[in-house]
Amino acid sequence: MTGGAGRADASGDRSVAAGGGIGRVNTGDFVTQVENATLLPPEALTVSPAGLVHLPERTQLFVGRARELALLDEGVGIQVLCGLGGIGKSTLAARWAADRVADHTVVWWITAETPAELDAGLADLARAMQPGVVGVLPEDALRERALQWLATHDDWLLVLDNVSAPADLRPLLARVGNGRIVVTSRRASGWQDVARTVVLDVLGPEEAAELFTGVCASDDGLGPLCAELGHLPLALKQAAAYCAEAGITPRTYQGLLAEYPGEMFAATAEGGEAARTLARVWQVTLDRLTDTPRAALVLRIIAWWAPEGIPRRLLDPLGTPLEVTEAVRRLAAHSMITLRGGELSVHRLVQAVVRADPAEATATARELAMSLLHTRMSQSEVGEDRHVPVHVEVLAGHSDPADDNEEAAWLYLLAGASLGVFTAINRALPLFQRALFSLRRIHGADHPRTLGALQTLALTVDMADSGSRVAAELLEECVAGHVRVLGPDDPRTLSTRGHLARVLRTSEPARADALLQENVEHCHRVLGPTHSQTISARYDLLLGIASGAGAAVTALEALVADAERSSPEDPFLRDNIKRSLIMRLSEAGDFERALALTVEAIEDSRRRYGDEDSRTLLSRVVEVNIFQVSGQTERARALKAVLLEDCLRAVGECELTGLVRGMEL
């Protein structure tokens, strides 16, 4: 440039000299707006990227992740590591990038939670490549310089950490595309048009233990603590650092976690990053979801349930179909939950952190969680949905019995009954005990509902241990309460007396027979001969009478017919009597008829309850037994193998599955 007082000279390729005022400069490398021209010597524009590395120190404590590292190695262009906050995305990215430094001229890490942070990171890259422009060019010019260099080279690697949304990367991706970009993000969706995703899961048990002992050598109670922390890397590091600094064992830490969850989830070792605690990491995500209020509500509710197998339909009452769908969609998009078909799952530590929140909304969410389960169980036939009782069990474990209301007590009774149908008797017992405790506190010992819960508990104890003295004592208390409150002839009193007599058969047979005979007479007089309870009393008496096979078969056939006429809409009594009839026919050697009745019972149960209901499965157990005792062992073995698979799929490991597995053929 020449000219009068504004004269300025420039030399060197693409150097600029300006005198006086100038508004726009174009060197071919960048375009920028300036108010006053500045003389830039050629050396200020020298780009020296070779060997330029900027990575966080997050790679020393690293375990596992062989699959994910291999996927990164196989990828090209852009890849996204996504998953729950604290699952180790940034650590994995840093480790992989550190091992690839020799393969790239530039390896640069940018924290890119917002577009402004991304721009700042690009400007920092330009400063590192061109130290001569530091303090001379404005931020936008530096960012532009970095973009131009990235666009014209291909031997670089960028790691963009904690990106909030795919849209934040569009300006960058529109300009560059020849190098490698690894993105970490809690966003699990929306990347289909941008990059291939690699979804991170928690560590395995052995890897979790290795990560913990890399910080704290103590292994007392290490396995249970790792399981309690859900094998989540951030939680493991946080716990290990705390244990090492406090000089406590994993077992002690787990005890503190149980007693002071809110404080422990927020605790960090001295000098640690306060923002990297569990309580803070997930709060960032929740803050992003404030424009979808039901998202936080859904998370607060499912925090009280089991972490897996949460039916989406349980959330239907929370809003319109669109509102609930949007809440679920956004939680899944931000990796707070996982969707599998019609079910949700959530990491157990997310649940624990949410439950530990002292906010009043937490108590409200617990009540909503209980109400939703109660509504579902009240509207369903007992045994229809095996998932719901599991969530009731977990809810009971997370809540204080002193806070139970009547709705809670009934919920525990319904769930226990459902578990009993699945023959998970030992799991049903604590729920029945909880219900009885709460009803006694709410209504007193003599209230009919309390007595009903007492009888249910007694019968379940007897199912778990036939002829149990504890069951007999509970039923004695129940009979006395019914007589005192309802009178000796009330149907509920008669029913309980019959149950007591049946339980006493082993320990006090003479008393049991007298009670059974008395019960039949009472039922005939009070209820009439065709009442279902009278038929049930006759059946109980028949089972206690020693008689020949032929006479027993004839009597049972009559009872089956009477039960069918008495209550055709409720086949429970008829089915019980029919099973006894099948057993007596089998004992008498009439296998053909026993098998025909069994096949009939199986088909009837399938029509009423479905293939996977425990009542159908129990009928199939009888079928296997008949083939066995009739000498058709190979047929029995084949049926058992199929039945065991069906039991595992339908009801999982429980008493019924154990019964099938233990059948010796």
SULNORPE-V936941 format. One record per residue. N is the residue number from 1. SS is DSSP state (alpha for helix, beta for strand, coil for the rest). Layout:
# SULNORPE-V936941
n->N ss->SS
n->N ss->SS
This chain:
# SULNORPE-V936941
n->1 ss->coil
n->2 ss->coil
n->3 ss->coil
n->4 ss->alpha
n->5 ss->alpha
n->6 ss->alpha
n->7 ss->coil
n->8 ss->coil
n->9 ss->coil
n->10 ss->coil
n->11 ss->coil
n->12 ss->coil
n->13 ss->coil
n->14 ss->coil
n->15 ss->coil
n->16 ss->beta
n->17 ss->coil
n->18 ss->coil
n->19 ss->coil
n->20 ss->coil
n->21 ss->beta
n->22 ss->coil
n->23 ss->coil
n->24 ss->beta
n->25 ss->beta
n->26 ss->beta
n->27 ss->coil
n->28 ss->coil
n->29 ss->coil
n->30 ss->coil
n->31 ss->beta
n->32 ss->beta
n->33 ss->beta
n->34 ss->coil
n->35 ss->coil
n->36 ss->beta
n->37 ss->coil
n->38 ss->coil
n->39 ss->coil
n->40 ss->beta
n->41 ss->coil
n->42 ss->alpha
n->43 ss->alpha
n->44 ss->alpha
n->45 ss->alpha
n->46 ss->coil
n->47 ss->coil
n->48 ss->coil
n->49 ss->coil
n->50 ss->coil
n->51 ss->coil
n->52 ss->beta
n->53 ss->beta
n->54 ss->beta
n->55 ss->coil
n->56 ss->coil
n->57 ss->coil
n->58 ss->coil
n->59 ss->coil
n->60 ss->coil
n->61 ss->coil
n->62 ss->coil
n->63 ss->coil
n->64 ss->coil
n->65 ss->coil
n->66 ss->alpha
n->67 ss->alpha
n->68 ss->alpha
n->69 ss->alpha
n->70 ss->alpha
n->71 ss->alpha
n->72 ss->alpha
n->73 ss->alpha
n->74 ss->alpha
n->75 ss->coil
n->76 ss->coil
n->77 ss->coil
n->78 ss->beta
n->79 ss->beta
n->80 ss->beta
n->81 ss->beta
n->82 ss->beta
n->83 ss->coil
n->84 ss->coil
n->85 ss->coil
n->86 ss->coil
n->87 ss->coil
n->88 ss->coil
n->89 ss->alpha
n->90 ss->alpha
n->91 ss->alpha
n->92 ss->alpha
n->93 ss->alpha
n->94 ss->alpha
n->95 ss->alpha
n->96 ss->alpha
n->97 ss->alpha
n->98 ss->alpha
n->99 ss->coil
n->100 ss->coil
n->101 ss->alpha
n->102 ss->alpha
n->103 ss->alpha
n->104 ss->coil
n->105 ss->coil
n->106 ss->beta
n->107 ss->beta
n->108 ss->beta
n->109 ss->beta
n->110 ss->beta
n->111 ss->beta
n->112 ss->coil
n->113 ss->coil
n->114 ss->coil
n->115 ss->alpha
n->116 ss->alpha
n->117 ss->alpha
n->118 ss->alpha
n->119 ss->alpha
n->120 ss->alpha
n->121 ss->alpha
n->122 ss->alpha
n->123 ss->alpha
n->124 ss->alpha
n->125 ss->alpha
n->126 ss->alpha
n->127 ss->alpha
n->128 ss->alpha
n->129 ss->alpha
n->130 ss->coil
n->131 ss->alpha
n->132 ss->alpha
n->133 ss->alpha
n->134 ss->coil
n->135 ss->coil
n->136 ss->coil
n->137 ss->coil
n->138 ss->coil
n->139 ss->alpha
n->140 ss->alpha
n->141 ss->alpha
n->142 ss->alpha
n->143 ss->alpha
n->144 ss->alpha
n->145 ss->alpha
n->146 ss->alpha
n->147 ss->alpha
n->148 ss->alpha
n->149 ss->alpha
n->150 ss->alpha
n->151 ss->alpha
n->152 ss->coil
n->153 ss->coil
n->154 ss->coil
n->155 ss->coil
n->156 ss->beta
n->157 ss->beta
n->158 ss->beta
n->159 ss->beta
n->160 ss->beta
n->161 ss->beta
n->162 ss->coil
n->163 ss->coil
n->164 ss->coil
n->165 ss->coil
n->166 ss->alpha
n->167 ss->alpha
n->168 ss->alpha
n->169 ss->alpha
n->170 ss->alpha
n->171 ss->alpha
n->172 ss->alpha
n->173 ss->alpha
n->174 ss->coil
n->175 ss->coil
n->176 ss->coil
n->177 ss->coil
n->178 ss->coil
n->179 ss->coil
n->180 ss->beta
n->181 ss->beta
n->182 ss->beta
n->183 ss->beta
n->184 ss->beta
n->185 ss->beta
n->186 ss->coil
n->187 ss->coil
n->188 ss->coil
n->189 ss->coil
n->190 ss->coil
n->191 ss->coil
n->192 ss->coil
n->193 ss->coil
n->194 ss->coil
n->195 ss->coil
n->196 ss->beta
n->197 ss->beta
n->198 ss->beta
n->199 ss->beta
n->200 ss->coil
n->201 ss->coil
n->202 ss->coil
n->203 ss->coil
n->204 ss->coil
n->205 ss->alpha
n->206 ss->alpha
n->207 ss->alpha
n->208 ss->alpha
n->209 ss->alpha
n->210 ss->alpha
n->211 ss->alpha
n->212 ss->alpha
n->213 ss->alpha
n->214 ss->coil
n->215 ss->coil
n->216 ss->coil
n->217 ss->coil
n->218 ss->coil
n->219 ss->coil
n->220 ss->coil
n->221 ss->coil
n->222 ss->alpha
n->223 ss->alpha
n->224 ss->alpha
n->225 ss->alpha
n->226 ss->alpha
n->227 ss->alpha
n->228 ss->alpha
n->229 ss->coil
n->230 ss->coil
n->231 ss->coil
n->232 ss->coil
n->233 ss->alpha
n->234 ss->alpha
n->235 ss->alpha
n->236 ss->alpha
n->237 ss->alpha
n->238 ss->alpha
n->239 ss->alpha
n->240 ss->alpha
n->241 ss->alpha
n->242 ss->alpha
n->243 ss->alpha
n->244 ss->alpha
n->245 ss->alpha
n->246 ss->alpha
n->247 ss->coil
n->248 ss->coil
n->249 ss->coil
n->250 ss->alpha
n->251 ss->alpha
n->252 ss->alpha
n->253 ss->alpha
n->254 ss->alpha
n->255 ss->alpha
n->256 ss->alpha
n->257 ss->alpha
n->258 ss->alpha
n->259 ss->alpha
n->260 ss->coil
n->261 ss->alpha
n->262 ss->alpha
n->263 ss->alpha
n->264 ss->alpha
n->265 ss->alpha
n->266 ss->alpha
n->267 ss->coil
n->268 ss->coil
n->269 ss->coil
n->270 ss->coil
n->271 ss->coil
n->272 ss->coil
n->273 ss->coil
n->274 ss->alpha
n->275 ss->alpha
n->276 ss->alpha
n->277 ss->coil
n->278 ss->alpha
n->279 ss->alpha
n->280 ss->alpha
n->281 ss->alpha
n->282 ss->alpha
n->283 ss->alpha
n->284 ss->alpha
n->285 ss->alpha
n->286 ss->alpha
n->287 ss->alpha
n->288 ss->alpha
n->289 ss->coil
n->290 ss->coil
n->291 ss->coil
n->292 ss->coil
n->293 ss->alpha
n->294 ss->alpha
n->295 ss->alpha
n->296 ss->alpha
n->297 ss->alpha
n->298 ss->alpha
n->299 ss->alpha
n->300 ss->alpha
n->301 ss->alpha
n->302 ss->alpha
n->303 ss->coil
n->304 ss->coil
n->305 ss->coil
n->306 ss->coil
n->307 ss->coil
n->308 ss->coil
n->309 ss->coil
n->310 ss->beta
n->311 ss->beta
n->312 ss->alpha
n->313 ss->alpha
n->314 ss->alpha
n->315 ss->alpha
n->316 ss->alpha
n->317 ss->alpha
n->318 ss->alpha
n->319 ss->coil
n->320 ss->coil
n->321 ss->alpha
n->322 ss->alpha
n->323 ss->alpha
n->324 ss->alpha
n->325 ss->alpha
n->326 ss->alpha
n->327 ss->alpha
n->328 ss->alpha
n->329 ss->alpha
n->330 ss->alpha
n->331 ss->alpha
n->332 ss->alpha
n->333 ss->alpha
n->334 ss->coil
n->335 ss->coil
n->336 ss->coil
n->337 ss->coil
n->338 ss->beta
n->339 ss->beta
n->340 ss->beta
n->341 ss->coil
n->342 ss->coil
n->343 ss->beta
n->344 ss->beta
n->345 ss->beta
n->346 ss->coil
n->347 ss->coil
n->348 ss->alpha
n->349 ss->alpha
n->350 ss->alpha
n->351 ss->alpha
n->352 ss->alpha
n->353 ss->alpha
n->354 ss->alpha
n->355 ss->alpha
n->356 ss->coil
n->357 ss->coil
n->358 ss->coil
n->359 ss->coil
n->360 ss->alpha
n->361 ss->alpha
n->362 ss->alpha
n->363 ss->alpha
n->364 ss->alpha
n->365 ss->alpha
n->366 ss->alpha
n->367 ss->alpha
n->368 ss->alpha
n->369 ss->alpha
n->370 ss->alpha
n->371 ss->alpha
n->372 ss->alpha
n->373 ss->alpha
n->374 ss->alpha
n->375 ss->alpha
n->376 ss->alpha
n->377 ss->alpha
n->378 ss->alpha
n->379 ss->alpha
n->380 ss->coil
n->381 ss->coil
n->382 ss->coil
n->383 ss->coil
n->384 ss->coil
n->385 ss->coil
n->386 ss->alpha
n->387 ss->alpha
n->388 ss->alpha
n->389 ss->alpha
n->390 ss->alpha
n->391 ss->alpha
n->392 ss->alpha
n->393 ss->alpha
n->394 ss->alpha
n->395 ss->alpha
n->396 ss->alpha
n->397 ss->alpha
n->398 ss->alpha
n->399 ss->coil
n->400 ss->coil
n->401 ss->alpha
n->402 ss->alpha
n->403 ss->alpha
n->404 ss->coil
n->405 ss->coil
n->406 ss->alpha
n->407 ss->alpha
n->408 ss->alpha
n->409 ss->alpha
n->410 ss->alpha
n->411 ss->alpha
n->412 ss->alpha
n->413 ss->alpha
n->414 ss->alpha
n->415 ss->alpha
n->416 ss->alpha
n->417 ss->alpha
n->418 ss->alpha
n->419 ss->alpha
n->420 ss->alpha
n->421 ss->alpha
n->422 ss->coil
n->423 ss->coil
n->424 ss->coil
n->425 ss->alpha
n->426 ss->alpha
n->427 ss->alpha
n->428 ss->alpha
n->429 ss->alpha
n->430 ss->alpha
n->431 ss->alpha
n->432 ss->alpha
n->433 ss->alpha
n->434 ss->alpha
n->435 ss->alpha
n->436 ss->alpha
n->437 ss->alpha
n->438 ss->alpha
n->439 ss->alpha
n->440 ss->alpha
n->441 ss->alpha
n->442 ss->alpha
n->443 ss->alpha
n->444 ss->coil
n->445 ss->coil
n->446 ss->coil
n->447 ss->coil
n->448 ss->alpha
n->449 ss->alpha
n->450 ss->alpha
n->451 ss->alpha
n->452 ss->alpha
n->453 ss->alpha
n->454 ss->alpha
n->455 ss->alpha
n->456 ss->alpha
n->457 ss->alpha
n->458 ss->alpha
n->459 ss->alpha
n->460 ss->alpha
n->461 ss->alpha
n->462 ss->alpha
n->463 ss->alpha
n->464 ss->alpha
n->465 ss->coil
n->466 ss->coil
n->467 ss->coil
n->468 ss->coil
n->469 ss->alpha
n->470 ss->alpha
n->471 ss->alpha
n->472 ss->alpha
n->473 ss->alpha
n->474 ss->alpha
n->475 ss->alpha
n->476 ss->alpha
n->477 ss->alpha
n->478 ss->alpha
n->479 ss->alpha
n->480 ss->alpha
n->481 ss->alpha
n->482 ss->alpha
n->483 ss->alpha
n->484 ss->alpha
n->485 ss->alpha
n->486 ss->alpha
n->487 ss->coil
n->488 ss->coil
n->489 ss->coil
n->490 ss->coil
n->491 ss->alpha
n->492 ss->alpha
n->493 ss->alpha
n->494 ss->alpha
n->495 ss->alpha
n->496 ss->alpha
n->497 ss->alpha
n->498 ss->alpha
n->499 ss->alpha
n->500 ss->alpha
n->501 ss->alpha
n->502 ss->alpha
n->503 ss->alpha
n->504 ss->alpha
n->505 ss->coil
n->506 ss->coil
n->507 ss->coil
n->508 ss->coil
n->509 ss->alpha
n->510 ss->alpha
n->511 ss->alpha
n->512 ss->alpha
n->513 ss->alpha
n->514 ss->alpha
n->515 ss->alpha
n->516 ss->alpha
n->517 ss->alpha
n->518 ss->alpha
n->519 ss->alpha
n->520 ss->alpha
n->521 ss->alpha
n->522 ss->alpha
n->523 ss->alpha
n->524 ss->alpha
n->525 ss->alpha
n->526 ss->alpha
n->527 ss->coil
n->528 ss->coil
n->529 ss->coil
n->530 ss->coil
n->531 ss->coil
n->532 ss->alpha
n->533 ss->alpha
n->534 ss->alpha
n->535 ss->alpha
n->536 ss->alpha
n->537 ss->alpha
n->538 ss->alpha
n->539 ss->alpha
n->540 ss->alpha
n->541 ss->alpha
n->542 ss->alpha
n->543 ss->alpha
n->544 ss->coil
n->545 ss->coil
n->546 ss->coil
n->547 ss->coil
n->548 ss->coil
n->549 ss->alpha
n->550 ss->alpha
n->551 ss->alpha
n->552 ss->alpha
n->553 ss->alpha
n->554 ss->alpha
n->555 ss->alpha
n->556 ss->alpha
n->557 ss->alpha
n->558 ss->alpha
n->559 ss->alpha
n->560 ss->alpha
n->561 ss->alpha
n->562 ss->alpha
n->563 ss->alpha
n->564 ss->alpha
n->565 ss->alpha
n->566 ss->alpha
n->567 ss->coil
n->568 ss->coil
n->569 ss->coil
n->570 ss->coil
n->571 ss->coil
n->572 ss->alpha
n->573 ss->alpha
n->574 ss->alpha
n->575 ss->alpha
n->576 ss->alpha
n->577 ss->alpha
n->578 ss->alpha
n->579 ss->alpha
n->580 ss->alpha
n->581 ss->alpha
n->582 ss->alpha
n->583 ss->alpha
n->584 ss->alpha
n->585 ss->alpha
n->586 ss->alpha
n->587 ss->alpha
n->588 ss->coil
n->589 ss->coil
n->590 ss->coil
n->591 ss->alpha
n->592 ss->alpha
n->593 ss->alpha
n->594 ss->alpha
n->595 ss->alpha
n->596 ss->alpha
n->597 ss->alpha
n->598 ss->alpha
n->599 ss->alpha
n->600 ss->alpha
n->601 ss->alpha
n->602 ss->alpha
n->603 ss->alpha
n->604 ss->alpha
n->605 ss->alpha
n->606 ss->alpha
n->607 ss->alpha
n->608 ss->alpha
n->609 ss->alpha
n->610 ss->coil
n->611 ss->coil
n->612 ss->coil
n->613 ss->coil
n->614 ss->alpha
n->615 ss->alpha
n->616 ss->alpha
n->617 ss->alpha
n->618 ss->alpha
n->619 ss->alpha
n->620 ss->alpha
n->621 ss->alpha
n->622 ss->alpha
n->623 ss->alpha
n->624 ss->alpha
n->625 ss->alpha
n->626 ss->alpha
n->627 ss->alpha
n->628 ss->alpha
n->629 ss->alpha
n->630 ss->coil
n->631 ss->coil
n->632 ss->coil
n->633 ss->alpha
n->634 ss->alpha
n->635 ss->alpha
n->636 ss->alpha
n->637 ss->alpha
n->638 ss->alpha
n->639 ss->alpha
n->640 ss->alpha
n->641 ss->alpha
n->642 ss->alpha
n->643 ss->alpha
n->644 ss->alpha
n->645 ss->alpha
n->646 ss->alpha
n->647 ss->alpha
n->648 ss->alpha
n->649 ss->alpha
n->650 ss->alpha
n->651 ss->alpha
n->652 ss->coil
n->653 ss->coil
n->654 ss->coil
n->655 ss->alpha
n->656 ss->alpha
n->657 ss->alpha
n->658 ss->alpha
n->659 ss->alpha
n->660 ss->alpha
n->661 ss->alpha
n->662 ss->coil
n->663 ss->coil
n->664 ss->coil
n->665 ss->coil
